[in-house]
Amino acid sequence: MTTALAGIPSETLEAFEGDELRARVFLEKYALPGEVTPDRMWDRVAREIASAEPTDDLRETWRREFRWLLDGFRFLPGGRIMHGAGNPNKVTLLNCYFVAIRDDSIEAIYDAAARMARTYSRGGGVGIDITPLRPRGAVVHNAARYSTGAVSFMELFSTTTGLIGQAGRRGALMITIADHHPDVADFVRIKRDLTSVRYANISVRLSDAFMRAVEHDEPWTLRFQRPECGNVERTIRARDLWRELVEGARDWAEPGVLFWDRVIGWGTSNYGGMTPQGTNPCSEIPLEDGGACDLGSLHLGRFVLDPFTPTARIDEQALARAVRAAVRFLDNVLTYNEGRHPLPEQEEAARRGRRIGLGITGLGDMLVMLGLRYDSDEAIHLAGNLQEKIKLWAYQASTELAREKGPFPAFDPDKHLSQPFFSTFPEALLEEIRRCGLRNVSLLTIPPVGSGSALAGCTNGLEPIFALHYVRRSESLSREYYTVLHPLVAEYARVHGLDLRGLQDTRDPQGYLRERLPDFFLTAHEIDPIRRVDMQAALQRHIDQSISSTVNLPREATAETVERVYRHAWRAGLKGISVYREGSREGVLLTPEEARRQHRIVALADRVEELARAALPSVASNGTGPEDRIETAVRALADALRELQSRAPEQLELVADDDRLLRDRPRRLDGPTYRIPSQFGTCFITVTERDGEPYEVFVRLGKAGSDTEAFAEAIGRLSSVILRMKGPGSGRRRLLELVYHQLEGIGGRTSYGFGPNRIRSVPDAIAAGIRAYLQDRGLLNGDASGHDEHDAASRPPATRTTGDICPRCHEMTLVTDNGCARCPCGYREC
């Protein structure tokens, strides 16, 4: 009897052989009330999906067949199907949709956000493409004058995604942009601070023309043209954008890439209003506006006979049966889901094309069970051949369904079969498709199956085993971290009588297992990433849609490695790919070494925050990852230190070609500092003295390196030059008074304060500080300006925080936010 864990019935744990992670995934993500074992879920799902059949006999026949299909996780329907079939709540059974931005206008942008929100509320994920939006700086005919750009609206879409809850998970979002959009470089860099666009994945749609420009180091034209804003066009070096993309993928795990010409050219839905405009959140399904993902995956490991033995083989008869049943299952999901789509256009798109997405998962497991190394030629050849068989079985099943129930409404045999994907099909099958049609416009994909694979205890999609022993992190389960021993390790140990009791005592579980297991137990970081791309290419040739793919790289992987992966992926005919270098972003799967590093850095973040708050109580945690918490604390301390430093004069050395022109300067000079609030911030004026006489003037205003600071410093330097010049004169006191009278009263566009305390400009603020010094030293008799003698010390602190001078509107409104200088007029420096 398995001992129950908190919140998990013992019956559930027994069903998953004591595996807490699998049990929690089942209970917290997929089970409906009263379902404590997966067989009860399978009963519900089989019954509900079979109910779409037109007669009682067919419903019972297919209920039994679907129940066989689901048993033992032979087939993993999309998560929305497992959770939504028979669910009394208003939820869709389709995992994701594409929402188009239908015009370049504020109304269209917020309409898209509203349609996204409605889709999330019913449980769907969303893909969106921002290419239709005008770039930053383009003309707009409203109060803003200039557009903030397509990228600026990514935060709106991301926030919408994060706000709408979905019972144990949040919505999923993919944002894409075309490689020719003028904002593409901003897009590539948008997620590098780890706080922007947090609830989205991002990918760039790369054309063959761009890739050829990269190959030949040619210029690349960015362009956007609409009657409302005219033509925005500029030329860059293709390799500069490519380098940004590669470095972003290596250091921040995004963006991914979509080879868009291959997506369109090797697809099957390029007519009848079904041509893809973007993809779903994990990029395995290219979609038109309103298009949806109807996903399910065959667990290939369940079709291996006599695993880990010399006679291990694939049960092709059972697999062919499963493919045919799965095609009908997913087609029935479309019928069952009628009336459950979040939006009318989604209802229409599903009806018009009846698109499904039959995939595979557990490929890595299957190869290990057959005794094949994932990176071997034999494994890649076998996987490609097997996917070709799945393709032909699936298309045969869709043709038979079309004969029985009718083809999808938009089917046009000439347009459909003229697409290049069908060039290698057997002539007999093509003739049957011409005669009977197809039930579904597209049939095949490989989705990520993340939680579903965790539920089934298998490798994810086409991926190899991540690690033999690792830590899995979850944001949506009641526990965050789980230590995982890959299930095939225990199965192999049972078959071969392998004693693994020492595993719990070792400090190096990966090394311990590596010494005891055969070399076909190959893990992700042990595989040449180029061979991983070759495996994907072998599968992609026989998939009419796309593949969700992340190449896992070790921490030490270089940008050159990422570039090699991306270039090889394009040349090999892939439709899309992404990479994840361990540690580049907080991941879901962590090797033991990475998990220990994560625990150490969390402890360090706690200690840094503790020490920072002791010195500066206002320091607050930003609530994100440990690296961000450390950076926030250090930044706060650095800002406080700069503020302290700004209150003391910075002793700058004046420049003179002839040292006979200026009096020499001792190593140290002292003098009072005056704090003068102004419309541009607080101005600090220091007058240093030598032998009781004023000798230099130093001025600080605004942030170091800003135009305002440079302007103020220039006045201070010129004042100091006047005071230190050699030659006959009336004395330095009289010279400083002369400077004061020259600066006092100069007016600008704005002012601060009223009456005698009024500050009219930066020069007037400096004059107020000099006047305060002269009065304190008894060097100024009377004040023709009428200013109060003590107003410098008593003037209230400035309440308005302003920025630097904007080069476009020339207002003091240029502020730096997240490392980027911006102005309300629309001007941005990045």
Residue pairs with C-beta under 8 A, 6 or more apart in sequence:
1 10
1 14
2 10
2 13
2 14
2 18
3 10
3 13
4 10
4 13
5 13
5 20
5 23
7 24
7 27
7 478
8 20
8 23
8 24
8 27
9 36
11 36
11 37
12 23
12 26
12 27
12 36
12 37
13 19
13 20
13 23
15 23
15 36
15 37
15 38
15 39
16 22
16 23
16 26
16 457
19 457
19 487
20 479
20 482
21 454
21 472
21 477
21 482
21 484
22 454
22 455
22 456
22 457
24 477
24 478
24 479
25 451
25 454
25 455
25 477
26 38
26 41
26 455
27 36
28 168
28 476
28 477
28 478
29 79
29 83
29 168
29 169
29 451
29 455
29 476
29 477
30 41
30 79
30 82
30 83
30 455
31 40
31 41
32 41
32 44
32 83
32 86
32 87
34 40
35 41
35 44
38 73
38 455
39 71
41 82
42 67
42 70
42 71
43 67
44 85
44 86
45 66
45 70
45 77
45 81
45 82
45 85
45 86
46 63
46 64
46 66
46 67
46 69
46 70
47 63
47 86
48 85
48 86
48 336
49 62
49 66
49 81
49 85
49 329
49 332
49 333
49 336
50 58
50 59
50 60
50 62
50 63
50 66
50 332
51 59
51 336
52 332
52 333
52 335
52 336
53 59
53 61
53 62
53 332
62 328
62 332
65 325
66 325
66 329
68 74
68 325
69 75
69 322
69 325
69 326
69 329
70 77
72 302
73 299
73 302
73 455
73 456
73 457
73 458
74 298
74 299
74 302
74 303
74 322
75 296
75 297
75 298
75 299
75 322
75 325
75 326
75 329
76 296
76 297
76 298
76 299
76 361
76 449
76 452
76 453
76 455
76 456
77 295
77 296
77 329
77 330
77 333
78 93
78 94
78 95
78 293
78 294
78 295
78 296
78 447
78 452
79 95
79 451
79 452
80 91
80 92
80 93
80 94
80 95
80 123
80 124
81 93
81 295
81 296
81 333
82 452
83 91
83 123
83 167
84 91
84 92
84 93
84 123
84 340
85 93
85 336
90 122
90 340
91 122
91 123
91 340
92 122
92 123
92 124
92 337
92 340
92 341
92 342
93 294
93 333
93 336
93 337
93 340
94 124
94 292
94 293
94 294
94 333
94 337
94 341
94 350
95 124
95 125
95 280
95 292
95 293
95 294
95 295
95 447
96 124
96 125
96 126
96 127
96 172
96 280
96 281
96 282
96 285
96 292
96 293
97 119
97 124
97 125
97 126
97 127
97 280
97 287
97 290
97 291
97 292
97 293
97 342
97 343
97 346
98 126
98 127
98 128
98 276
98 277
98 278
98 279
98 280
98 287
98 288
98 289
98 290
98 291
98 292
99 112
99 115
99 116
99 119
99 126
99 127
99 128
99 289
99 290
100 112
100 128
100 129
100 132
100 277
100 278
100 288
100 289
100 290
101 108
101 109
101 112
101 128
101 129
101 130
101 132
101 133
102 108
102 111
102 112
102 132
102 289
103 132
104 132
104 133
104 134
104 226
104 228
104 229
109 133
109 153
109 156
110 156
112 128
112 157
113 156
113 157
113 160
115 342
115 343
116 126
116 128
116 157
116 160
116 161
116 171
116 173
117 160
117 163
117 164
118 342
118 343
119 125
119 126
119 171
119 342
119 343
119 346
120 126
120 160
120 161
120 164
120 166
120 171
121 164
121 342
122 340
122 341
122 342
123 166
123 167
124 171
124 292
124 342
125 171
125 172
125 173
125 174
125 280
125 281
125 293
126 161
126 171
126 172
126 173
126 174
126 281
127 173
127 174
127 175
127 176
127 278
127 279
127 280
127 281
127 283
127 287
128 157
128 173
128 174
128 175
128 176
128 278
129 175
129 176
129 177
129 178
129 205
129 277
129 278
130 150
130 151
130 153
130 154
130 175
130 176
130 177
130 181
130 187
131 150
131 176
131 177
131 178
131 181
131 205
133 149
133 150
133 153
134 140
134 147
134 149
134 150
134 224
134 226
134 228
134 229
134 232
135 147
135 149
135 150
135 181
135 182
135 183
135 224
135 232
136 146
136 147
136 148
136 149
136 150
136 151
136 152
136 182
136 183
136 186
136 826
136 828
137 146
137 147
137 149
137 232
137 826
137 827
137 828
138 146
138 147
138 149
138 224
138 229
138 230
138 232
139 145
139 146
139 147
139 228
139 229
139 230
140 146
140 147
140 229
141 228
144 825
144 826
145 825
145 826
146 808
146 825
146 826
146 827
147 229
147 826
148 826
148 828
149 183
149 186
149 828
150 177
150 181
150 183
150 187
151 177
151 183
151 186
151 187
151 190
154 175
154 187
154 190
154 196
154 197
154 200
154 202
155 196
155 197
157 173
157 175
157 200
158 173
158 175
158 196
158 197
158 198
158 199
158 200
159 199
161 170
161 171
161 172
161 173
161 199
161 200
162 170
162 171
162 198
162 199
164 170
164 171
168 476
168 477
169 476
170 199
170 476
171 199
172 201
172 281
172 282
173 199
173 200
173 201
173 281
174 200
174 201
174 202
174 203
174 278
174 279
174 280
174 281
174 282
174 283
175 197
175 200
175 201
175 202
175 203
176 202
176 203
176 204
176 205
176 258
176 278
176 279
177 183
177 184
177 187
177 202
177 204
177 205
178 184
178 204
178 205
178 207
178 260
179 204
179 205
179 206
179 207
179 210
179 220
179 241
180 207
180 210
180 220
180 221
180 222
180 223
181 187
181 222
181 224
182 222
182 223
182 224
182 232
182 233
182 234
184 204
184 222
184 241
185 236
185 241
185 244
186 830
187 202
187 204
187 255
188 204
188 241
188 244
188 245
188 248
188 255
189 244
189 248
189 830
190 196
190 197
190 202
191 197
191 202
191 248
191 252
191 254
191 255
192 248
192 251
192 252
193 818
193 819
194 252
194 585
194 624
194 625
194 627
194 628
195 622
195 624
195 628
195 818
196 818
201 254
201 256
201 281
201 282
201 283
202 254
202 255
202 256
203 254
203 255
203 256
203 257
203 258
203 279
203 283
203 576
203 578
204 245
204 255
204 256
204 257
204 258
205 258
205 260
205 263
206 257
206 258
206 259
206 260
206 570
207 260
207 261
208 259
208 261
208 262
210 220
210 238
211 259
211 567
211 570
212 218
213 219
213 220
213 238
214 238
214 239
214 242
214 567
215 567
217 237
217 238
217 239
218 238
219 235
219 236
219 237
219 238
220 235
220 236
220 237
220 238
220 241
221 233
221 234
221 235
222 233
222 234
222 235
222 236
223 231
223 232
223 233
224 231
224 232
224 233
225 231
225 232
225 233
242 563
243 559
245 255
245 257
245 566
246 559
246 562
246 563
246 566
247 559
248 254
248 255
249 255
249 256
249 257
249 562
249 566
249 578
249 579
250 557
250 558
250 559
250 561
250 562
250 579
250 581
250 584
251 581
251 584
252 584
252 585
253 578
253 579
253 580
253 581
253 584
253 585
254 578
254 585
255 578
256 283
256 576
256 577
256 578
257 566
257 569
257 576
257 577
257 578
258 279
258 283
258 546
258 575
258 576
259 569
259 570
259 574
259 575
259 576
262 573
262 574
262 575
263 276
263 279
263 286
263 546
263 575
263 576
264 270
264 275
264 276
264 286
265 420
266 420
266 421
266 544
266 573
266 575
267 276
267 286
267 419
267 421
267 442
267 544
267 545
268 416
268 419
268 421
268 422
268 441
268 442
268 544
269 275
269 276
269 286
269 288
269 353
269 355
269 441
269 442
270 276
270 419
271 410
271 412
271 415
271 416
272 352
272 353
272 410
272 412
272 415
273 288
273 352
273 410
274 288
274 291
274 349
274 352
274 353
274 355
274 410
274 441
275 288
276 286
276 287
276 288
276 291
277 287
277 288
277 289
278 286
278 287
279 285
279 286
279 287
279 546
279 576
280 287
280 293
282 447
282 448
282 548
283 546
283 548
283 576
283 578
284 293
284 357
284 359
284 445
284 446
284 447
284 448
284 545
284 546
284 547
284 548
285 291
285 293
285 295
285 355
285 357
285 445
285 447
285 545
285 546
286 545
286 546
286 575
287 293
287 355
288 349
288 353
289 345
289 349
290 343
290 345
290 346
290 348
290 349
291 346
291 349
291 350
291 353
291 355
292 341
292 346
292 349
292 350
292 355
293 355
293 357
293 447
294 330
294 333
294 334
294 337
294 350
294 355
294 356
294 357
295 330
295 357
295 359
295 445
295 447
296 326
296 329
296 330
296 356
296 357
296 358
296 359
297 358
297 359
297 360
297 361
297 446
297 447
297 449
297 452
297 461
298 319
298 322
298 323
298 326
298 358
298 359
298 360
298 361
298 390
299 361
299 362
299 456
299 458
300 314
300 319
300 360
300 361
300 362
300 363
300 365
300 366
300 386
301 362
301 365
301 366
301 369
301 458
301 459
301 488
302 362
303 314
303 315
303 316
303 318
303 319
303 322
303 366
304 312
304 313
304 314
304 315
304 366
304 369
304 370
305 311
305 312
305 313
305 314
305 315
306 312
306 313
307 369
307 370
307 491
307 495
308 369
308 371
308 491
308 492
308 495
308 496
309 495
310 371
312 369
312 370
312 371
313 370
314 366
314 370
314 386
316 389
319 389
319 390
320 389
320 393
323 358
323 390
323 393
323 394
323 397
324 393
324 394
324 396
324 397
324 400
326 358
326 394
327 356
327 358
327 394
327 397
327 398
327 401
327 439
327 440
327 443
328 397
328 401
330 356
330 357
330 358
331 354
331 356
331 398
331 401
331 405
331 439
331 440
333 356
334 350
334 354
334 356
337 350
338 347
338 350
338 351
339 347
341 347
341 350
351 409
352 408
352 409
352 410
353 408
353 410
353 440
353 441
353 442
354 408
354 439
354 440
354 441
355 440
355 441
355 442
356 440
356 442
356 443
357 442
357 443
357 444
357 445
357 447
357 545
358 390
358 394
358 443
358 444
358 445
359 444
359 445
359 446
359 447
359 449
359 461
360 387
360 390
360 446
360 461
360 462
361 446
361 449
361 452
361 453
361 456
361 458
361 459
361 460
361 461
362 453
362 456
362 458
362 459
363 383
363 459
363 461
363 462
363 463
364 374
364 459
364 462
364 463
364 464
364 465
365 458
365 459
365 465
365 488
367 373
367 374
367 379
367 382
367 383
367 464
367 520
368 374
368 465
368 488
368 520
368 521
368 522
369 488
370 382
371 518
371 520
372 378
372 379
372 382
372 520
373 379
373 519
373 520
373 522
374 464
374 465
374 520
374 522
374 527
374 531
374 532
374 535
375 522
375 527
375 528
375 531
375 532
375 535
379 535
380 531
380 534
380 535
380 538
381 538
383 462
383 535
383 538
383 539
384 538
384 539
384 541
384 542
387 538
387 539
387 541
387 542
387 543
388 541
388 542
390 444
390 542
391 444
391 542
391 543
391 544
392 425
392 426
392 429
394 443
394 444
395 425
395 429
395 433
395 438
395 443
396 429
396 432
398 438
398 439
398 440
398 443
399 429
399 432
399 433
399 436
399 437
399 438
399 439
400 436
401 439
401 440
402 408
402 411
402 436
402 437
402 438
402 439
403 436
403 437
405 439
406 437
406 439
407 436
407 437
407 438
407 439
408 437
408 438
408 439
408 440
408 441
410 441
411 437
411 438
411 441
413 433
413 434
413 437
416 422
416 433
416 438
416 441
417 430
417 433
417 434
421 544
422 430
442 544
442 545
443 544
444 542
444 543
444 544
444 545
445 543
445 545
445 546
445 547
445 548
446 461
446 462
446 539
446 543
446 547
446 548
446 549
447 461
447 548
448 460
448 461
448 548
448 550
449 460
449 461
450 460
450 588
453 459
453 460
453 461
454 472
457 487
458 487
459 465
459 466
460 466
461 547
461 548
461 549
462 535
462 536
462 539
462 547
462 549
463 524
463 550
463 552
464 522
464 523
464 524
464 527
464 532
465 486
465 488
465 521
465 522
465 523
465 524
466 486
466 523
466 524
466 552
466 589
467 486
467 510
467 523
467 524
467 525
467 589
467 591
467 592
468 485
468 486
468 489
468 509
468 510
468 513
468 514
468 517
468 521
468 523
469 483
469 484
469 485
469 486
469 489
469 503
469 509
469 510
469 513
469 592
470 483
470 484
470 486
470 589
470 590
470 591
470 592
470 595
471 481
471 482
471 483
471 484
471 589
471 590
471 591
471 592
471 594
471 595
472 481
472 482
472 484
472 588
472 589
472 590
473 480
473 481
473 482
473 586
473 587
473 588
473 589
473 590
474 480
474 481
474 482
474 588
481 595
485 503
485 509
488 521
489 500
489 513
489 517
489 521
490 500
492 498
492 517
492 521
493 499
493 500
498 516
498 517
500 513
500 516
502 512
503 509
503 512
503 513
506 512
508 592
509 592
510 523
510 591
510 592
513 521
514 521
524 532
524 552
525 552
525 553
525 554
525 582
525 591
529 551
529 553
529 557
529 561
529 564
529 565
529 579
530 564
530 565
530 568
532 551
533 551
533 565
533 568
533 569
533 572
533 574
533 577
534 572
536 547
536 549
536 569
536 572
536 574
536 577
537 569
537 572
537 573
537 574
539 547
540 546
540 547
540 573
540 574
540 575
541 573
546 575
546 576
547 574
547 575
547 576
549 574
549 576
549 577
549 578
550 577
550 578
550 579
550 580
551 565
551 577
551 578
551 579
551 580
552 579
552 580
552 582
552 589
553 561
553 562
553 579
553 580
553 581
553 582
554 581
554 582
555 581
555 582
555 583
555 594
557 579
557 581
562 579
562 581
565 577
565 579
566 577
566 579
569 577
580 587
582 590
582 591
582 594
583 594
583 597
586 598
586 625
587 594
590 598
598 626
601 626
601 627
601 630
602 626
604 626
604 630
605 626
605 627
605 629
605 630
608 629
608 630
608 633
608 634
609 619
609 621
609 629
609 633
612 619
612 633
612 634
612 636
612 637
613 619
615 637
615 640
616 636
616 637
616 640
618 636
619 632
619 633
619 636
619 637
620 632
621 629
621 632
622 628
622 629
622 632
642 704
646 684
646 700
647 673
647 684
648 673
648 686
649 671
649 673
649 684
649 686
649 688
649 698
649 700
650 698
650 700
651 669
651 698
652 698
652 713
652 717
653 665
654 662
654 665
654 717
654 720
654 721
654 724
656 662
660 726
661 725
661 726
662 721
662 724
662 725
662 726
663 695
663 724
663 725
663 726
665 695
665 696
665 724
666 690
669 688
669 689
669 690
669 695
669 696
670 688
670 689
671 686
671 687
671 688
671 689
671 694
671 695
671 696
672 686
672 687
672 773
672 776
673 684
673 685
673 686
674 684
674 685
674 686
674 687
674 768
674 769
674 772
674 773
674 792
674 793
675 682
675 683
675 684
675 792
676 682
676 683
676 684
676 685
676 759
676 765
676 766
676 768
676 769
676 772
676 792
676 795
677 683
677 752
677 753
677 759
677 795
677 796
677 797
677 798
678 701
678 752
678 759
678 762
678 765
678 798
679 750
679 751
679 752
679 759
679 798
679 800
679 802
679 812
680 701
680 702
680 708
680 762
680 765
680 802
680 812
681 701
681 702
681 708
681 798
681 801
681 802
682 701
682 797
682 798
683 699
683 700
683 701
683 712
683 762
683 765
683 766
683 769
684 699
684 700
684 701
684 769
685 697
685 698
685 699
685 716
685 765
685 766
685 769
685 770
685 773
686 697
686 698
686 699
687 694
687 696
687 697
687 736
687 769
687 770
687 773
688 694
688 695
688 696
688 697
688 698
689 695
693 731
693 732
693 733
694 723
694 732
694 733
694 736
694 773
695 720
695 723
695 724
695 732
696 719
696 720
696 723
696 724
697 716
697 719
697 720
697 723
697 736
697 739
697 766
697 770
698 716
698 720
699 712
699 713
699 715
699 716
699 766
699 769
700 709
700 712
700 713
701 708
701 709
701 711
701 712
701 762
701 765
702 708
702 709
702 712
702 804
703 709
703 804
703 816
706 804
707 804
707 805
708 762
708 804
708 805
708 812
711 762
712 762
712 766
715 743
715 762
715 763
715 766
716 766
719 736
719 739
719 766
719 770
722 735
722 738
722 739
723 732
723 735
723 736
723 739
729 735
733 774
733 777
733 779
736 770
736 773
736 774
736 779
737 774
737 779
737 780
739 770
740 767
740 770
740 771
740 774
740 780
743 763
743 764
743 766
743 767
743 770
744 764
744 767
744 768
744 771
744 785
745 760
745 764
745 767
745 785
746 760
746 761
746 763
746 764
746 767
747 760
747 761
747 764
748 760
748 761
748 762
750 812
751 758
751 759
751 760
751 761
752 758
752 759
752 798
752 800
753 759
753 795
756 785
756 786
756 787
756 788
756 791
757 787
757 788
757 791
757 795
759 765
759 768
768 787
768 791
768 792
769 792
771 780
771 783
771 787
771 792
772 792
772 793
774 780
775 783
775 789
783 789
788 794
802 812
802 813
803 812
803 813
803 814
803 815
803 816
803 823
804 812
804 814
804 815
804 821
805 811
805 812
805 814
806 812
806 813
806 814
806 823
806 825
806 827
807 814
807 827
808 823
808 825
808 826
808 827
809 823
809 825
809 827
811 823
811 825
813 823
813 824
813 825
814 821
814 822
814 823
814 827
815 821
815 822
815 823
816 822
819 830
820 828
820 829
820 830
821 828
821 829
821 830
822 828
822 829
